[in-house]
Amino acid sequence: MIYIVIIGIFLAAVTPWIYKLVPKYIGFWLSIFPLGVFVWATLYFDAVLTGIPIIETYSWVNVLAFNLQFRLDGLSLFFIMLISGFGTFIFMYANSYLAGDENKGKFFVYLILFTTAMLGLVLSGNLLMLFVFWELTSLTSYLLIGYYHNDEGSRKSALMAMLVTVSGGLFMLAGIVLIGIEAGTLDIGTLLSNPKLITESTRINVIVVLLIVGAITKSAQFPFHFWLPNAMAAPAPVSAFLHSTTMVKAGIFLLARMSSIFSETEIWSLLLIHIGGFTMVYGGLMAVMNTDMKKVLAYTTISALGIMVLLLGIGTTVSVQAAMVFLLAHALYKGTLFMVTGNVDHETGTRDLDSLSGLGKKMPFTFYSAALASLSMAGVIPFFGFIAKEILYGAAFDSTAASVVVGIATFFTGVLFTSIAIEFGYKIFMGNPSVTPKPAHEVPVGMKIGPVVFASLGLVGGVFSEQLAQPLLHHTSNVVLNVDKVLELSLWHGFTLVFGLSLLTLLFGTIVYRNRTRIRIFTKYFSLSEIPGPEKLYKQSIPGLLSFAKMQTKFFQSGKLRNYLVVIVSAFVSLIIIVIWKFDWKIAIPFVSRVGFKWYEMVFIVLMLVAMVKTLITSSRLVAIISLGVIGYGVAIVFLFYGGPDVAMTQFLIETLTVVIFVLILNRLPKFTPISKNLQLRLVIPSILFGVVMTVILLMVISNPLNSPLKEFFGANSYILAKGRNVVNVILVDFRGVDTLGEIVVLAIGALGIYSLLKIKPKSVKKP
């Protein structure tokens, strides 16, 4: 499994060269990658259905006990087949959609990286590894959504999507860290086999909330839904892939993966039912109010994701099975309709539903795809969408969690979906041909294949659901929740209540469709689609965030060295005071009473104090430099008195070089700037605090006996292991060689920076 990720990354790296060789057919050649993954997945189909997951572990960071672990079971296999199956046709579709685009090669680099990140996410057998791929999907989706980077709207939409999803990812990371602390492991298999490692924790509610926030931001649930409609600024292939079958389903995957652990937790069910239920209805209403084809599909996607969250929150056998069936049905018809929208927009120059009609004769293949996908979306027999709707209604009305309310809300959403399906499958293709900005005609072959295949699968999957979909979907449901009932996918269960609701859905959906103009006029008159919400809060918060960033940057990055020192020293002192206050710092007091100084030691102490005062009050830079040198030499002599001749020699050399360098550049330095008394006071306070804190720390260290075994270890092994008699040098060069190397690198970088600044010369300004 690791080779899937390696091949994906390698392929992304060489795509620019492949593009130079075959620029016209780059998408068709690259589609071999997702196609190969799909074929690979089918080879493991029978093995996975046995119920025993396939685990691959690769040693990585042994010190942290963190390994690369991949897990292939029914759930991950289902998502792999979705990602790779749709990805194969999306690559072909994008090849034709972006024909003639000069950045086409760059687009496919982003697309391959995103596909690889999604595959790595669903194959992850470790929560930390899952998080890494989770964030990679956010990063790569940012590049794809902002593909039209010259457009300000695209850039803002991409930034919005990344900020929202990455912020949610940080919450999820906090939840993962807590799981690691409480359970002692991040291995998904261990957690699934022993849920009590987490569920018996006192932090279980916090963990659940953090994970759910991460999931619902990714899956565009209220109140984090607003990024998805704005992400429609991306090219149609991106919308079809990311926002119907992959990225937005990542949150659903996470919830499904963790359901068997948290399904018995009350807060898990409570949050998912309320968030999913509200989002389901809200998304459907917003879809009916809009006329932009992409935005309508975006809001129906939000609503559909809400349905899946709701079903996982209900947490019964039927609801989990319904979630998996609906996930597949939604992917088939929504991926098709996104590509249909791309076809219509690409060939007519508009996506406005009110401006489109009669395109069927000019775009027959697109019409065929739209018609079949819309029939499946509306839940018409014998399409797979009908099966999904039947099992969905059954799960909603059978739920113990306010079944009547949930059932009515689900039925209402189904009615809205039906009205929208009629618009996409009938209205824009039948009737009198409309006048469009571009003369309508059929799309190239690459843009036909995907919609036709997916739309046809919605029909074939309905007729042969037991043979094609039942085995995998049943096992997937079993992985999610250990279901106790065999999944039955059938087109006919008799004249039941659910079947009656299906018929009523079509009837009321048709009524809503016929009154769509009145509904939109009503909503537009009262500005219902523009009600302030989370999106407005986001847009208002960004300028505030930028203002705060400018303010704190102005404060911390003032360009004055003394300000930097004050900030650093104040922060350091504050943290140290918090730490030492927890310890018995009073043990240092008796030691102070025992401290005694010899007369020659007092001489140097007095000299250092006089030099320090002279440094602070002098107005001569030369006197200040000499005074600092006296302080430095005094410190070196103290080291000499207390048995540190090597450190004393180093200090002598440093102080001598410092004084010499300062004297050499003395004439080039600016004059002293007078400092007000208030500023002097502000500088004195942190200086005194720093001195007091460091004194207390040193006294505490001296007052405690040093029983570290490192002394004996270094003394016994310096010559034996490192062949050196000078223990200090051996420690620096051998035992702590990496630290020393880091210090050398820092000094080298500092030297290069200083040299660069000295070489910079201001350009001469020509006088007019």
N, C-alpha and C positions, 0 to 999 in steps of 0.2 A: 504493500500500500504506500510505503514511503516513496516508491519510484513514481507514483502518480504525481506527487508534489514536486519531486525533483525534475521530472520530464516537463511539467508545466512551467516551472521557473526557467529551465533551460530554453524551452521553446519561446518564451517571452523575450529572452535575451537575444535570440538569433532571428526573431521576427523581422527586424529592420533589414537584415540581409536577404531574407526570403522575399520581402516586399520588393527589393530591388530586382530580384530575378523574375518574379511573377506578379507584378503589381495589379494586373487586371483580375486574376483569379486567386488572390491571396486568401480570401475568406474560405474558398472551397478547399484549398490545400490545408489550411489550419483546422478545418472542421474534422480532420482525421483524428485530432487529439480527443475531443469529446466523444466522437464515435468509437474510438478505441477503448475509452473508459467504459462506455455503455456495454460494449461487447465483453470486456473484462468482468463487469458486474454480472452479466447474465451467466457467465461460467460458474459463478459462486452461488447462483440462485438456489439450486437443490441443497447445497451444503448449509446455507443460511436457514433454510426452512426447517432444518432438523431442530432448530431452537438453540443450538450451541454457537455462541458468537466466536468469530475468528479474531484472535488477538495477535498483534505484532508489536514487539517491544525492542527498542534500540537504546542502548546506554548512551547517556549524554552528560549531564552534570551529576557525577556520582556523589560529590560532596553534599549537594542539596537533595540527593535521592530523587532527582527529577530525570525521567526518561521520556523519550519520544514513544508514545504508545498510540497505536491505531486499533480501532474496534469496528468490526463489520458484523452487524446483525440486521434484523429485519427493518428496523427504523432507518439506519444509515444506508442500507441497500436501496430502500425506497427513494430516499432523497438523492442518492447518487444517480439512480436511473432517471429521475426528474431533471436533475442538473445537466447531466451529460446528454440525455435524449433531446431536451429542448435546446441545449447548447449547440448541438450538431447543426440544427436547422437555423438557429439564430446567426451562426457564423456565415452560413450561405446567404441568409437574408441581408445581413449587414454588408456583405460584399457588393450586392447590387444596389442597396439603398445608398451607400456612400460612394458609388461609382463616380470617378472624377474628382473626389475630395483629395486635396493634396496632403492631408493629415491622416489618410486612411491607415497607413502602416502603424502610426502611433496609436490609433484607436484599437487596433487588434492586439497591440502590446498590453494595453489596459484591460481588454476583454479577457485575454488569456490569464493574466494575473488574477483578475476577479474570479474567473472560473476555478482556478487552482485554489484560491483562498476558500471558496465555498466547499470544494471537495475536501480540503483539509479540515474544515470546520465539522462537517458531518461525519468524518472518519475519526475524529479525535477520541482517544480513549482516556484522556486526562483533561481535567477542567482548566488547568492553566494553559495547556496547549490549545484547547478550544478557544480560550480568550484571545490568544495571539492571532489565530486565524479570524476570529470575530472582528478584531480591530483592523485586520488587513482587508476585510470586505468593506469596511467603512472608508478606508483610505482609497482603495481602488474604485469604489462607487463614486467617490468625490471626483476622481479624474474622469470617469465616464459621464456623470451628470453634467460636469462643467466642460464637456468636450468642445462645445462652441464657446471657447474662452474669450473670444472677441466681443461677445454679447454680455453686457453687464448683468442681465437677468439670469443667465446661465451660471455666471460666477457666484451670484448671491444664492441661487438655489442650491448649488453644490456645497457652498459653505454652510447653509442652513442644514442640509441633510447630514453633513459630517459633524457639525457641532451637536446636533440633537442625538445622533446615534452614538457618537464617541462619549458624550456626557453620560448616556445610559450605560455604556460599556464600563465606565468608571464605577458606577453603582454595582454593576455585576461583578467587577473585579473585587470590590470590597466584600461582596457576598461569598465569592470563591475563597478569599483569604480566611474569612470566618469559618467556612466549611473545613478548610485545612487545619485550622486551629482546633476546632471542636472534634472533628472526626479523626484527625491525625493522618489523613490521606486525601489526595485529590484524584485518585484512581476511580474512574466512573464505574467500572465493573465491581469494585469493592463496595462502593456506596449503594449501588443497585441491589447487591446481594445482602447487604446489611444496613437498611435504612435507619435503624435505631441509633447508629453512630451520630446521626444528625437530629433525628426527630426527638430524641430525649435530651437534647441540649437546651439550656435556658435561653439561648439566643436564637432559637428556631424561628420566631416571628420576624426578627430583624433580617435573618438570612433570606427568608421567603420574600420579604418586601424588596430587598436589594436585587434579588434575581428577577423578580417580576418587573421592576423598573427597567432593568436592562433588556428584557424580552419585549416589553411593550413599546419601548422607544424604537427598536429595530423593526417591529411589526406595525408601526404607525397606529397605535391605539390612542384613543383620547386620554389625556390632553396633548399627546405628542404626535398627533396624526398629521399636523399641518405641513410637515416637510415633504410628504409624499405627493400631494397635488402640485406643489411647487417644483418637485423633481421632474415633472413632465417637460421641463425645458430641455431634457436630454433627447438625443435622437431616438427614433421609434424602436430600433433594435435593443437599445438599453432599457427602455420602458417595458418592452415585451419580456425581456430576460430578467432584469433585476426586480421589477415591481409586480411581477405576476407569478414567477416560479422560483426565484432564488433568494435575493437579499431579504425581502420582507417575510419570507418563510423561515428565515433563520431564527427569528424569535419564536415561531411556532415549534420549530425543531427543539429549541432549548426547553420550552415548556413541556413538550412531549417527552423529551429525554428525562426530565426530572419529575414527571408526574407520578411514577410509581413510588418515589421517595416521599413526596409531599401531599399526595392525594388525600390522606387522612387528616391533614392539618387544616383546621377550620379557616384560618386566615387565607390560605391558598385558594380554597374554593370560593370564599366570600369575595376576594378581590377579583379573581378571574371572571366570575359570573357577572359582577356589576360592571367591571370595565368592558368586558366583551359584549355584554348585552347593550349597554349604552352606545358603544361605538358602532355596533351592528345597525341600530336604528338611525343614529346620527349620520353615518356614512351614506345610507340609502336615501335619506331625505336630501342631503347635500347633492347627491348625484342627480336627482330629479330636477333640482333647481338650476343646474348648469347646462350649457349648450356646447361647450368645447368638448369634443369627443375624448380627448386625452384626460381632461379633468373629470369627466363623467366616469370613465373607466377607473381613474385613480380613487375616486370616492367609493365606487362599488368594490374596489379591492380592499379599501379600509373596512368597509362593511363586512366583506367576506372573511377578512382576517379576524374581525370581531366575533363572527360566528364560530370560527375555530377556537378562539380563546374561550368563548362561552362554553362550548362543548367539552373542552379539556377541564374547565372549572367544574362542570357538573360532575364529572369523574365517575360515571357509571360505564358498564360494559358497552351499552348501546351508544352512549354519547361519544366515547372514545372511538368506536368503530365509525360512527357518523363523521367525526372529525377527519379521520384518515380518508374516507371515501370522498367527502366534500373537498378535501385538499386536492385530490387528484382531479376531480371534476372541474374545480375552479381553475386549476393550472391549464387544463386542456382548452376550455372555452375562453378564458381570459387572455392567455398567450396568443390565441388566434385573433381575438378582437383587437388587441394592441397592434398586431401586425396588419390587420385590416385597416385600422386607423392610420397607420403609417403609409399604407398603399394609397388610401384616399387623399391624404394630405400631400403625399409626394407627387401625385398625378393631377390633382385638381387645384392645389395651392390653398386649400382651406380645410378647417376641421369643425366648422360651425354646423351643428345639426340642423338649425333652422334654415340654412342656406343650401342644403344638399338634398337632392331627390333625383330619381330616375337614372341612377348610374349603372343599373344592372346590365343593360345591353352593351355598354361600353367597357365594363369591367366584369365579365362573366365569372372568371375564376375567383375574384375577390368577393363577388356576390355569393357564390356557392359557399365559400368559407364563412362569410358573415352569417348567412342563413342557418347553416348547420350549428355554428357556435352559439348563435342566439337562441335556437330551439333548445339546445342543451342548457343554456343559462336560464331559460324560462321553465325548464323542467318538463319538457314535452316527451311523452313516451314515443319511441323506444330509446331515447338518448341516455347517456350515462348520467347526465344532469338530473334526469327524472329519478333515477335510483338514488342519487345523492339527496335529492329533495325529500323523497319518501322517508329515508332513514333519518334525515335531519328532523323532520316533523315528529317522527316517532320518538326520537331522543328528547326533543324539547318538551313534549307533552307528558312523557313518562318520568321526567326528572322530579326528584323530591323537593328541589329548591324552587318553590313558587312556580309550579309547572304551568299553571294557567297564564300567569304573566309572561313567563319565558316563551310559552307556546304562541301566545297572541303576538308578541314582539317579533318572533321568528316568522310567523305568517305574514305580518305586515311588511317585513323586509322582503320576503319572497314576492309579494305583490309589486313592490317597487322595482325589484330585479326584472320581473316580467315586462313591466312597461318600458324599461330601458332596453331590454332585449328586442322588443318590437321595433324600437327606433333604429337600432343598429342593423337588424336583420331584414327589415321590411321598408321602413320609411325612406332611408337614403338611397335605396336601390330600385324602388318601384315608383310609379307615377310619372309625371311629366319631368323630363330632364331639366335640371337647374342650370343656370348660367354660373360658371365657376371662373376664378381668376386664370386658370390654365385649362386648355381643352382636355377633357377627361379621356383617358385611354388605359388599357390594361398594362400592368406592371411587367418588368422583365421576369424571366424564369426563376431566378434566384429568390425573388420576392413572392412567388406563387407557391413554391414547394412547401414551405413551413406552414402557412395558413391552411392549405388544402389537406396536408397530412394530419395536423392536429384536429381540424374540424371533422375529418373522416374518422379519426380515432374516437371522438366523442360519440359517434353513431355506432361504430363497430364495438367499442367498449361497452355500450349499453346492451347490444344484442348478445354478445358473448362475454358478459361480465363474469360469469361463474368460471369460465375457462381461463380468461386473460388476467383479471384483476383480483379475484377472490383469494387465491393462495397467498400472494404477497401482502395484500391489505389485511388479511386476517392475522398473519404473523406479525405485521407491523403493529397492529392494535394490541397484540399479546405482549410485545416488547414494552409498549407504552404503559400498560396497566394490568398485565396478567389477566386478560379477560376470561370469563367463565362461560362464554357462549360462542358457538361457531358463527362467524360472519356469513350471513346469507344475502347474496346479491341476486335479486330477481326482479323482473319487470312487472310481474303480476302477483299480487297477494289477495286478490278478490276485492269486492266493494267494501272497503274498510273506511273508517273515519279519516285515516291519513290520505287515502285515495280521493275522498271527497274534498279534503282541504287542497289537494293538488289541483283539482278541477276549479275550485273557487279561486285559487291563486291566479290561474289563467284568465278567469272571468274578470276579477277585479283589476288585474294588471292591464287588461285591454281597456277597461273604463278609465283607469289613470292615464293610459297612453292617449286616449281620445281627448282628455281634458288637460293634456300637458301644457298647452299654450296658456290656458287660464291659470294654471298653477304657477307658471313662471312669471306671468304678469303680476299675480298676487304677491309672490315672493319678492319680485323686483320693486313693486310699489312700496312695500313695507321694509325693503332692504334686509330681508331675512337671511340672505346668503352672505351679508356683510356684517353680521352681528359680531361685535368685538369678542375675541376669544384668546386662546393661547398664542395664536400667530401674531396678534397685535401686541401681546405682552413680549413675545420674542423680539419683534421689530423695535419696540421701545427700549428693550434692555440692551440691545447692541450699541446704540450711541452712548448710553450710560456706561457700559463696560469700557468703551473706547476712551471716554472722558476720564474714568477712574484710572485706566492704564496710563494715560498721558500725565495725570496728576501724580501718581506714584512714581512714574519714570522721572518726572521733573524733580521730585523730592529726592529720590535715591541717586539718580544720575545727574547730579548738579554740575559736574565738571570740576569740583573742588575736592582735593585730596582729603582735607580735614573733615569734610562732611562724610566721605566714605568711611574714614576711620571711626568717626563717632557712631555711625550706624552699625558697623561691624562689631565694635567694642560693646556697644549697648546691648545688641542682640546676644552676644557671647556671655556677657555678665548676667543678663536676665536668665538665660538657660542654666548657667552654672549655679546661680543662687537657688533656683528651683531644685536642682539636683542635690547640692550639699545640704540644703535645709532638711532633707529626708534622713541624712546621716547625722551621727553624733559629732557635730563640728566642735562641740565644747571640749572634746578631748585634747584639742590643741592648746588650751589655755594653760594647763600645768607646764607644758613644755616651754612656754614663753618665759615663765618665771625661772627656768633653769638655764636659759640662754645667757652666756657670758662672752665678752669680747676681750681680746688682748689689746695692749696699747697700740701696737703697729696695725692691727686690724681696724681700730677706731680711726687712725689717721686716714686710711684710704676711704672709710665710710664718710668721714667729714668732707674729704676732697670731692667725692662723688656727689654729695648733697650740695656743696657750693657750686660745682659745675652744672648741676641740674638747674639750680635757681638762676645762675647766670645765663643759661641757655634760654630760659623762659622770658627773662626781662631785657636782654640785650637787643639793641637795634642794629648791631653790626653782624653781618652774615659770617664774617671771618671769625669773630669771637664765638658765635654759635657753633661753628664747625669744630673749633678747637675744644670747646666745652664738651661737645658730644664725644670727641675723641678721648677726653679725660675720663668720661663716664665709661666708655668702652674698655679702656685700659684698666680701669679700676675693677670692672667685672672680670677681666682676664686674670688679674692678680688674685681675686677671690677664688677663682677656679684653681689657681696654683696653690693657694693656701690649703685647700680642702682636697688635695690629691687628684687633680685632673690636669696634669701637665699637657697632655695632647690637646684637650679642649682649650686650654689657656693659649697654646701656640696658635691654634686656629683663630681664636679671638684676636690675638695680636695682629695676625696677618690681615684679617678682615678690616679691623679698625684702621690700620695703616693705609690699606688700599682705599678705604672710604674717604679718609681725610685727603689723600693725594688727589683722588678723582674730583672731589668737591673743590679743592683749591685750583685745579686746572680749569674748571668750567665756571669759576666764581665770577669772572667778568661778564659772562654771557647770561647770568641769571638776572631776573628782574629785581627791582628794589622791593624792600619790605612794604607790605600793605598794612596801614594802621587797622587795628581790630578794636571794636567797641568793647566796653566793659561787660555789657550783656553777653556778647559773643564769647568773651573770655570766660565768663562764669559758666556758660553752657559747655564749654570745652573742658573746664576744670572738673566739673562734677563727674562725667563719665571716666575721666582719667583717674581720679581718686578712687572711684568705685572699682575700676579695673585693678588698681594696685592693691586695694584691700582684699578683693576676692582672690587674687593670685597669692597673696601672703597667707590667707587662710588655707588655701589648697595645699601650699607647700608645708605649712605647719601640720596639717592633717596627715599628709604623706609621711612626714618625718616622725610624727607621734605614733604611727602604726608600724608594727614590726613587719619587715619585708621578708616573707617566707616563700617567695616564688621559687619553684623548682627550676626555673630557667637559668638561674645563676650557676647551679651545679651542672646543668646540661651543657651550657655554653663553655664553661670552664673545662669540662671533661672531654668535649667533642670538638673543640675548635681546631686543635692540632691533628687529632685522629681523622676527622672527616674532611676538614678544609686545608690541612697542612699549613696552618698559620698560627704563630705564637701570640700575635697581637689580637686579643679577643674582640676588641671593639671593631677593628678593621674586618675581621672575619664575619662578624654579625652584619656589618654594612654591605659587604661584597657578596657573601655567600648565603647566609641564612635569611637575610632580608634584601637580597639582590634586586628583586622586582621593585621594592619600594625605592631603593636607590636609583634604579633606572628611571622610575617615574619622576623623581626629583630632578634628575639630569635633564629629562625631556622638558620639564616645566622651565628650568633655567635656560635651556636652549631656545625655547619659544619666546621667553621674555627677552633674551638677547637679540633675537631676530626682530622682535617688535620694536625694541629701542633703536636698533640699527636702521630699520625702515623709517622710523620717525625722524631720525637725524638726517637721512638722505632726502627727505621730502623738502622741496624748495617751492615757495609760492611763485606762481607764474607772474611774470611782469605784465603790468597793465599798460597798454599803449595809450598815451595821452591823445585826446582828440585834437 
